[in-house]
C-alpha cells in the first residue's frame, strides 16, 4: 500500500437520500415490513417445530428457509432503520465487511435451499413410491448442512478477496447497507478479480440452480397433468406454485441486480432491487407458503385450538 493511501476505518452509508418527512414514513413502513418478516417466519418455524404432522422433508427445508430469511433481514434492516432516524450514518469498516460477508452467505444459502426444495418436490411428485427412500432424514440433513457450509465457504472466498485490497476512500457508500459492489468502490486498486469471481459465483449460484429448478418443474408439470385425481392435481399445483413464486421473486431480482449491464440501472434503482430481496422477499415467503398451503393453515388452527384449551 502506497504512503499516500490510508486505511478506511469508518464509512458513511448514504442510504435513501430523501426529505426528512419521507424518511420517517419509510422508517415506519420498513419497520412494519421487518416486524412482519420476523413474525411470519417465526410463526412458520414454530409451527414446524410444534406440529408433528409437519415433520417431513418439505417442511424441514422450509424451516431452514425461514431461518435464512430472518437472519438475512436482520443483517441489513436494523442498521437501515437506525440510519433513517439519525444524521450520523456511519459504520466501522470491520462491521461493514462482516455485514457484507453475512449478506453473501445468507443469499447463497437461500439459493441452494430453494434448489433443494425443488428437488424434494420433484421426487415427491415424480417418484412418490421411492420418496421415503430417496429423501430419507439422513439425505435431508446432508443436503441442508452442505447448503449452509458451501454458502459460507463461498462467502469466505469473497471476503478474502475483499480484504486483500487496499481501501483508501471515498469514505461513503451510496447504499443502505454494505453491499459487495458498493464496498468494492472504496478500493483504490484494480478489482477485476473480485468482479470475475462475483460473476462466476452468480453463474454458479444463480443461473445454474435456476436452470435446475426450471428443469425440475417442467418434469413436475408433465407429471401433474397425468394425475387422474382432481384433488391430487390441485394439491400438487398449489404446493409447486407457491415454491415457484418464491423462486421467481428471489432469483429474478438477484439476476437483474448482478447479471445485467450496470449502466441500465442507476444506483437508486439498485437500492430498490436490493431492498426487494433484502426485505420484501423474506416478508413475502411466509405469506406465500401459509396462504396457499392447507397443511400450514391446519397446523396453525390446531396450535391455536390447543392454546385455547390449555
BARODREN-579474 format. One line per 4 residues: number of its first residue (from 1); for each residue x, z, y of N, C-alpha, C. Coordinates in steps of 0.001 Angstrom, whole numbers, plus 500000, padded with zeros to 6 digits. Example, Ala and Ser with C-alpha at 12.3 -4.5 7.8 and 13.67 -1.06 7.14 Angstrom:
// BARODREN-579474
1) 513190,507800,494310,512300,507800,495500,513200,507800,496700 | 512850,507080,497750,513670,507140,498940,512900,507870,500030
***
This chain:
// BARODREN-579474
1) 500849,500000,498817,500000,500000,500000,500886,500000,501234 | 500597,499126,502156,501430,498979,503334,501342,500190,504234 | 502323,500345,505147,502383,501510,506016,501255,501508,507047 | 500698,500324,507352,499625,500264,508339,498249,500442,507730
5) 498193,500794,506419,496924,500973,505735,496677,502456,505488 | 495454,502908,505681,495101,504298,505444,493986,504353,504417 | 494056,505365,503557,493064,505520,502505,491749,505973,503118 | 490670,505311,502730,489352,505683,503226,488924,506982,502542
9) 488697,508028,503308,488270,509313,502751,486783,509566,502958 | 486176,508841,503879,484766,509036,504177,484181,507733,504689 | 482980,507409,504243,482327,506178,504683,480934,506511,505198 | 480413,505614,506011,479070,505758,506565,478135,504768,505891
13) 477032,505278,505366,476011,504421,504770,475022,504035,505859 | 475029,502777,506257,474165,502342,507351,472696,502378,506970 | 472396,502150,505705,471029,502232,505236,470115,501220,505892 | 468872,501645,506135,467884,500771,506764,467933,500987,508277
17) 468388,499977,508977,468541,500081,510425,467223,499718,511107 | 466367,500728,511236,465032,500536,511797,464790,501601,512865 | 463633,501535,513505,463272,502507,514539,463075,503888,513911 | 463349,504965,514687,463203,506331,514154,461821,506613,513579
21) 460774,506130,514246,459421,506369,513738,459228,505733,512366 | 459798,504550,512187,459692,503870,510898,460522,504581,509834 | 461628,505211,510253,462450,505963,509309,461659,507111,508695 | 460863,507813,509525,460043,508908,508999,458978,508382,508047
25) 458426,507214,508360,457444,506606,507459,458094,506234,506129 | 459294,505623,506197,460000,505248,504972,460383,506476,504163 | 460766,507552,504859,461105,508786,504148,459903,509283,503342 | 458737,509319,503974,457545,509767,503273,457174,508862,502114
29) 457281,507544,502328,456925,506578,501291,457883,506670,500101 | 459201,506678,500396,460192,506730,499319,460177,508082,498614 | 459882,509125,499354,459776,510449,498739,458607,510479,497754 | 457499,509836,498129,456351,509739,497223,456714,508941,495977
33) 457385,507803,496168,457785,506981,495022,458736,507740,494105 | 459677,508464,494700,460649,509210,493902,459954,510316,493109 | 458997,510992,493741,458245,512037,493052,457463,511453,491889 | 456813,510293,492114,456071,509629,491048,457004,509190,489913
37) 458220,508771,490279,459203,508374,489263,459550,509539,488355 | 459885,510673,488958,460242,511850,488166,459047,512366,487374 | 457867,512386,488019,456678,512899,487358,456250,511997,486210 | 456179,510678,486467,455732,509744,485443,456654,509712,484240
41) 457955,509577,484491,458904,509541,483375,459000,510898,482688 | 458871,511976,483470,458897,513304,482869,457712,513541,481955 | 456530,513059,482362,455334,513208,481526,455491,512428,480230 | 455978,511199,480324,456169,510395,479106,457187,511061,478181
45) 458283,511547,478759,459310,512215,477948,458740,513468,477293 | 457947,514234,478046,457350,515436,477488,456357,515128,476382 | 455527,514089,476582,454553,513711,475560,455242,513283,474269 | 456306,512529,474401,457024,512058,473210,457635,513232,472446
49) 458121,514223,473189,458714,515393,472536,457658,516282,471887 | 456484,516421,472536,455475,517372,472078,454543,516813,471017 | 454249,515511,471059,453268,514916,470149,453982,514275,468955 | 453730,514807,467776,454400,514307,466570,454011,512872,466238
53) 452828,512424,466720,452409,511047,466444,453271,510025,467195 | 453978,510482,468200,454854,509594,468970,456303,509665,468511 | 456529,510347,467382,457884,510435,466849,458174,509206,465986 | 458224,508061,466649,458503,506786,465999,459646,506102,466747
57) 460284,505106,466130,461395,504422,466810,461027,503873,468181 | 459825,503302,468315,459414,502720,469584,459454,503759,470705 | 458894,504934,470447,458840,505972,471479,460166,506720,471596 | 460955,506697,470543,462318,507234,470632,463114,506467,471681
61) 463030,505144,471636,463734,504332,472637,463064,504443,474006 | 461749,504594,474027,461052,504777,475298,461477,506077,475979 | 461752,507107,475186,462236,508365,475771,463600,508171,476409 | 464440,507349,475803,465745,507047,476400,465567,506274,477702
65) 464606,505351,477715,464334,504600,478937,463867,505534,480049 | 463044,506527,479710,462568,507489,480706,463730,508312,481261 | 464645,508728,480401,465817,509485,480853,466676,508635,481777 | 466868,507377,481408,467672,506467,482233,467020,506280,483596
69) 465711,506064,483621,465016,505826,484887,465109,507032,485813 | 464929,508238,485268,465043,509432,486095,466467,509617,486615 | 467439,509378,485758,468842,509520,486164,469239,508448,487168 | 468770,507237,486925,469090,506095,487777,468582,506321,489194
73) 467311,506750,489296,466738,507009,490616,467390,508209,491279 | 467673,509255,490513,468260,510471,491079,469683,510245,491570 | 470345,509243,491058,471700,508934,491507,471720,508312,492896 | 470666,507560,493256,470662,506800,494512,469711,507343,495571
77) 468529,507763,495146,467453,508037,496101,467658,509299,496941 | 468077,510446,496375,468213,511643,497220,469111,511446,498435 | 470239,510783,498276,471125,510527,499413,470453,509609,500423 | 469702,508618,499932,468980,507726,500831,467939,508494,501627
81) 467215,509399,500989,466215,510200,501677,466853,511107,502726 | 467999,511710,502374,468699,512578,503332,469168,511795,504546 | 469635,510566,504318,470132,509751,505427,469015,509304,506362 | 467799,509193,505837,466676,508808,506684,466297,509912,507670
85) 466726,511153,507383,466375,512288,508244,467514,512741,509145 | 468698,512182,508982,469838,512633,509765,470573,511449,510354 | 471256,511711,511461,472043,510677,512109,473438,510568,511503 | 473905,511643,510881,475232,511642,510265,475088,511204,508807
89) 475305,509928,508577,475030,509344,507269,476314,509065,506503 | 477188,510041,506474,478476,509854,505830,478443,510373,504399 | 479368,509867,503625,479574,510327,502255,481060,510233,501963 | 481605,511245,501322,483019,511218,500966,483284,510100,499975
93) 484516,509608,499983,484821,508427,499183,484706,508707,497685 | 485152,509887,497242,485096,510193,495807,483648,510264,495308 | 482745,511008,495976,481332,510951,495543,480737,509555,495626 | 481194,508765,496595,480711,507394,496721,481095,506574,495491
97) 482347,506713,495061,482808,505987,493878,482082,506481,492627 | 481830,507787,492550,481091,508326,491403,479654,507790,491389 | 479078,507632,492563,477735,507064,492650,477735,505630,492136 | 478760,504870,492502,478894,503501,492010,479024,503476,490491
101) 479858,504360,489958,480082,504427,488516,478792,504747,487760 | 478066,505777,488207,476835,506171,487523,475753,505108,487669 | 475689,504491,488849,474720,503414,489073,474944,502272,488080 | 476199,501882,487878,476511,500815,486932,476221,501251,485502
105) 476596,502484,485163,476400,502965,483796,474917,502991,483429 | 474080,503529,484322,472645,503607,484023,471996,502219,484023 | 472475,501323,484901,471932,499959,484912,472255,499244,483604 | 473497,499357,483141,473876,498748,481870,473079,499353,480715
109) 472920,500679,480746,472182,501349,479665,470742,500862,479609 | 470124,500661,480769,468738,500181,480769,468649,498781,480173 | 469607,497922,480514,469617,496567,479930,469653,496629,478414 | 470558,497437,477884,470745,497487,476440,469573,498151,475738
113) 469018,499204,476339,467868,499868,475725,466665,498932,475692 | 466483,498139,476742,465387,497174,476748,465558,496137,475643 | 466807,495732,475393,467062,494785,474300,466755,495431,472955 | 467195,496673,472783,466928,497387,471533,465426,497554,471318
117) 464693,497826,472402,463235,497956,472293,462591,496638,471883 | 463124,495535,472378,462577,494234,471977,462874,493959,470504 | 464047,494379,470028,464385,494214,468613,463456,495061,467747 | 463155,496266,468208,462235,497138,467485,460862,496490,467352
121) 460355,495907,468448,459052,495233,468396,459108,493996,467503 | 460240,493301,467525,460395,492118,466677,460288,492491,465198 | 461000,493549,464820,460959,493990,463427,459575,494492,463062 | 458939,495256,463964,457626,495841,463675,456568,494771,463458
125) 456635,493675,464208,455588,492650,464137,455938,491540,463147 | 457198,491149,463101,457583,490025,462244,457976,490455,460828 | 458417,491702,460673,458785,492206,459344,458180,493587,459110 | 456864,493707,459173,456237,495040,459094,456484,495761,457773
129) 456605,495025,456665,456803,495666,455363,458183,496297,455229 | 459151,495783,455978,460511,496320,455905,460873,497152,457138 | 459864,497456,457970,460136,498126,459247,460809,499487,459061 | 460256,500302,458167,460800,501652,457994,462212,501636,457431
133) 462552,500598,456686,463905,500493,456130,464881,499999,457192 | 464476,498919,457900,465366,498346,458918,465546,499298,460089 | 464440,499874,460577,464509,500767,461741,464456,502222,461282 | 465381,502581,460414,465473,503980,459986,465988,504827,461142
137) 465830,506138,461017,466285,507016,462103,467788,506934,462286 | 468506,506674,461220,469957,506523,461348,470290,505292,462185 | 469604,504185,461913,469832,502952,462677,469448,503160,464138 | 468314,503802,464384,467860,504044,465759,468863,504893,466526
141) 469376,505924,465865,470350,506802,466521,471634,506051,466848 | 472082,505223,465903,473300,504437,466137,473099,503458,467290 | 471948,502790,467333,471661,501836,468409,471621,502537,469765 | 470993,503705,469826,470894,504440,471090,472272,504922,471550
145) 473026,505519,470638,474361,506028,471004,475274,504881,471424 | 475212,503766,470697,476037,502605,471037,475703,502081,472425 | 474421,502037,472747,473996,501567,474072,474563,502449,475174 | 474466,503764,474998,474979,504693,476009,476501,504604,476131
149) 477189,504631,474999,478661,504616,475031,479185,503323,475625 | 478627,502198,475185,479086,500912,475699,478820,500789,477196 | 477689,501299,477645,477334,501220,479066,478330,501991,479921 | 478688,503193,479503,479633,503992,480281,481048,503431,480198
153) 481411,502839,479053,482728,502216,478958,482839,501006,479877 | 481792,500193,479933,481801,499027,480813,481836,499454,482276 | 481074,500501,482613,481115,501022,483979,482494,501595,484295 | 483157,502177,483287,484504,502724,483488,485508,501622,483800
157) 485327,500461,483189,486201,499318,483491,486055,498928,484955 | 484813,498854,485435,484590,498550,486851,485242,499608,487738 | 485120,500877,487332,485684,501974,488124,487202,501866,488206 | 487848,501585,487091,489309,501454,487075,489759,500301,487961
161) 489039,499185,487894,489394,498034,488724,489168,498316,490212 | 488183,499154,490522,487963,499536,491924,489074,500447,492419 | 489452,501423,491605,490440,502415,492034,491846,501836,492162 | 492101,500679,491577,493419,500062,491726,493594,499420,493094
165) 492490,499265,493831,492527,498596,495125,492874,499570,496236 | 493579,499091,497272,493759,499907,498484,492541,499763,499392 | 492037,500877,499876,490869,500864,500757,491288,501346,502143 | 491186,500447,503103,491613,500794,504456,490543,500449,505496
169) 489345,500279,505072,488276,500033,506025,487731,498620,505948 | 486629,498350,506648,485938,499257,507573,485367,500491,506864 | 485005,501484,507630,484508,502744,507085,482983,502775,507048 | 482363,501614,506971,480918,501524,506931,480474,500649,505763
173) 479421,501098,505096,478803,500331,504019,477395,499982,504462 | 477119,498692,504564,475805,498256,505012,474828,498263,503837 | 474541,499476,503386,473636,499671,502254,473126,501092,502306 | 472148,501422,501442,471648,502793,501423,472288,503626,500317
177) 473156,503015,499495,473970,503758,498545,475231,502947,498276 | 476140,503511,497499,477438,502872,497284,477325,501815,496189 | 476682,500727,496519,476525,499599,495598,477862,498886,495473 | 478197,498400,494289,479549,497944,493995,480021,496804,494897
181) 479167,495830,495174,479581,494715,496017,479857,495183,497446 | 479095,496158,497911,479312,496702,499253,480591,497520,499303 | 480890,498261,498247,482113,499062,498195,483342,498164,498213 | 483280,497038,497515,484426,496129,497460,484772,495557,498833
185) 483805,495526,499733,484072,495019,501079,484975,495959,501876 | 485149,497194,501405,486037,498141,502078,487496,497919,501714 | 487724,497159,500649,489098,496962,500170,489857,496020,501088 | 491148,496327,501286,491998,495449,502087,492970,494704,501177
189) 492461,494273,500033,493234,493471,499084,492280,492478,498439 | 492861,491522,497740,492054,490496,497083,491247,491119,495942 | 489957,490899,495953,489072,491487,494932,488594,490441,493929 | 489356,489367,493755,488909,488281,492878,488710,488770,491445
193) 489616,489648,490956,489499,490136,489588,488216,490952,489426 | 487920,491780,490425,486680,492549,490382,485463,491627,490336 | 485496,490571,491157,484366,489645,491204,484205,488914,489872 | 485321,488536,489259,485267,487845,487970,484680,488752,486897
197) 485137,490015,486879,484645,490964,485877,483162,491254,486095 | 482732,491361,487352,481319,491590,487648,480475,490424,487143 | 480934,489197,487403,480182,488032,486949,480153,487970,485423 | 481306,488240,484780,481353,488220,483315,480445,489298,482730
201) 480435,490465,483366,479571,491551,482897,478100,491169,483046 | 477782,490467,484142,476394,490021,484346,475973,489033,483266 | 476865,488123,482920,476563,487163,481857,476339,487892,480540 | 477203,488886,480289,477144,489593,479008,476004,490592,478947
205) 475718,491279,480055,474764,492373,480036,473391,491969,480568 | 473308,490816,481268,472029,490361,481801,471540,489099,481090 | 472305,488006,481215,471853,486740,480634,471805,486798,479114 | 472848,487355,478501,472873,487451,477041,471699,488235,476489
209) 471519,489495,476934,470354,490259,476466,469023,489608,476791 | 468921,488997,477986,467656,488346,478352,467335,487214,477392 | 468339,486448,477002,468121,485368,476037,467664,485925,474686 | 468276,487039,474261,467872,487665,473004,466426,488146,473069
213) 466060,488730,474204,464688,489204,474376,463699,488041,474327 | 464040,486941,475011,463138,485787,475037,462993,485161,473652 | 464104,485089,472912,464033,484555,471549,463166,485452,470670 | 463378,486777,470802,462590,487725,470002,461105,487587,470291
217) 460757,487493,471571,459344,487457,471916,458722,486090,471667 | 459523,485053,471607,458995,483757,471188,458562,483818,469729 | 459410,484417,468902,459054,484572,467491,457899,485552,467315 | 457877,486598,468142,456783,487556,468079,455458,486874,468421
221) 455483,486010,469438,454270,485318,469863,453680,484486,468727 | 454548,483735,468042,454053,482915,466932,453506,483782,465801 | 454154,484934,465578,453672,485834,464538,452326,486432,464907 | 452162,486819,466182,450899,487398,466642,449754,486405,466489
225) 450033,485141,466800,448988,484118,466716,448505,483905,465280 | 449350,484307,464311,448954,484151,462910,448221,485380,462367 | 448150,486458,463174,447461,487666,462722,445958,487391,462647 | 445349,487722,461502,443931,487448,461297,443047,488456,462022
229) 443479,489712,462039,442685,490777,462648,442724,490695,464177 | 441536,490657,464767,441473,490632,466228,442011,491906,466844 | 441743,493070,466211,442235,494346,466713,443756,494407,466622 | 444310,493923,465507,445755,493918,465351,446432,493004,466360
233) 445806,491834,466599,446350,490907,467587,446320,491519,468993 | 445216,492206,469312,445089,492821,470641,446127,493923,470838 | 446327,494762,469819,447278,495856,469919,448699,495335,470075 | 449032,494291,469309,450381,493715,469398,450620,493106,470767
237) 449620,492369,471274,449749,491772,472602,449906,492843,473679 | 449147,493935,473569,449192,494998,474566,450571,495627,474631 | 451127,495967,473468,452452,496596,473434,453527,495657,473951 | 453505,494417,473495,454555,493469,473863,454459,493043,475326
241) 453246,492886,475830,453104,492500,477233,453615,493599,478151 | 453431,494869,477773,453970,495975,478560,455488,495891,478630 | 456089,495646,477476,457549,495552,477436,458048,494358,478228 | 457353,493242,478130,457758,492050,478872,457659,492258,480380
245) 456672,493019,480832,456559,493334,482261,457789,494088,482734 | 458197,495094,481974,459369,495887,482337,460623,495022,482340 | 460776,494208,481290,461949,493331,481189,461998,492352,482351 | 460863,491732,482667,460827,490764,483753,461168,491372,485095
249) 460627,492564,485377,460894,493227,486650,462367,493593,486791 | 462934,494176,485748,464321,494652,485844,465325,493507,485829 | 465243,492655,484815,466212,491575,484689,466079,490576,485827 | 464838,490282,486231,464640,489310,487302,465296,489734,488597
253) 465045,490984,489033,465627,491453,490292,467140,491568,490199 | 467673,492008,489043,469122,492152,488894,469825,490789,488897 | 469236,489799,488236,469842,488463,488203,469838,487839,489587 | 468736,487982,490312,468679,487446,491678,469729,488120,492552
257) 469956,489413,492321,470898,490178,493134,472340,489785,492870 | 472716,489596,491605,474128,489457,491258,474542,488071,490786 | 473598,487185,490494,473989,485919,489910,473484,484705,490683 | 473036,484908,491914,472655,483788,492764,473582,483750,493967
261) 473743,482593,494596,474641,482495,495747,474276,483494,496837 | 475288,484260,497305,475029,485320,498273,474629,484788,499642 | 474983,483556,499953,474648,483014,501265,473135,482906,501473 | 472403,482843,500374,470954,482720,500483,470268,484076,500661
265) 471007,485148,500481,470403,486470,500537,471168,487356,501516 | 470734,487419,502767,471370,488302,503737,471363,489744,503240 | 472184,490572,503904,472360,491941,503439,471051,492717,503418 | 470170,492473,504390,468903,493196,504410,468044,492841,503201
269) 468084,491577,502780,467332,491181,501594,467944,491796,500340 | 469273,491931,500316,469930,492562,499181,469534,494030,499077 | 469340,494684,500230,468885,496074,500200,467512,496178,499571 | 466629,495245,499906,465280,495260,499345,465336,495058,497835
273) 466177,494119,497387,466316,493894,495950,466870,495132,495253 | 467875,495750,495870,468448,496965,495287,467408,498073,495230 | 466601,498176,496281,465554,499186,496310,464538,498929,495209 | 464311,497665,494915,463316,497295,493895,463720,497814,492531
277) 465000,497575,492127,465365,498030,490788,465971,499425,490773 | 466166,500041,491966,466637,501425,492013,465495,502424,492072 | 464365,502026,492653,463253,502950,492853,461941,502434,492296 | 461591,501184,492592,460296,500661,492172,460202,500506,490659
281) 461227,499921,490033,461193,499751,488576,461078,501081,487838 | 461928,502083,488162,461780,503377,487483,460417,504017,487693 | 459776,503738,488834,458443,504288,489083,457382,503518,488294 | 457537,502197,488190,456526,501366,487541,456571,501455,486019
285) 457758,501690,485442,457892,501699,483988,456914,502649,483305 | 456847,503940,483707,455874,504817,483026,454433,504412,483277 | 454126,503863,484458,452766,503404,484730,452393,502248,483819 | 453321,501308,483642,453057,500146,482790,452828,500585,481348
289) 453690,501482,480853,453571,501900,479461,452362,502802,479223 | 452050,503675,480180,450957,504624,479963,449594,503974,480148 | 449468,503092,481178,448176,502487,481454,447790,501444,480413 | 448782,500828,479764,448497,499757,478815,448703,500189,477364
293) 448945,501482,477147,449250,501945,475802,448255,503022,475392 | 447419,502715,474410,446386,503658,473985,446991,504883,473310 | 448141,504731,472630,448757,505868,471960,449259,506897,472967 | 449858,506431,474071,450334,507348,475106,449150,508049,475765
297) 448084,507303,476059,446904,507916,476670,446252,508909,475715 | 446258,508585,474419,445723,509513,473432,446542,510783,473345 | 447858,510647,473391,448739,511816,473357,448534,512692,474583 | 448311,512066,475742,448064,512823,476963,446752,513602,476859
301) 445709,512960,476323,444429,513652,476160,444558,514821,475191 | 445281,514622,474091,445452,515714,473115,446236,516873,473713 | 447252,516559,474496,448051,517619,475114,447235,518408,476130 | 446456,517690,476948,445611,518375,477938,444536,519210,477240
305) 444012,518712,476144,442990,519454,475383,443572,520756,474831 | 444787,520682,474305,445438,521870,473778,445686,522889,474881 | 446095,522394,476063,446375,523316,477167,445101,524046,477611 | 443968,523353,477566,442714,523985,477999,442275,525085,477020
309) 442664,524929,475766,442189,525873,474748,443263,526867,474319 | 444329,526959,475114,445364,527957,474826,444930,529314,475384
***
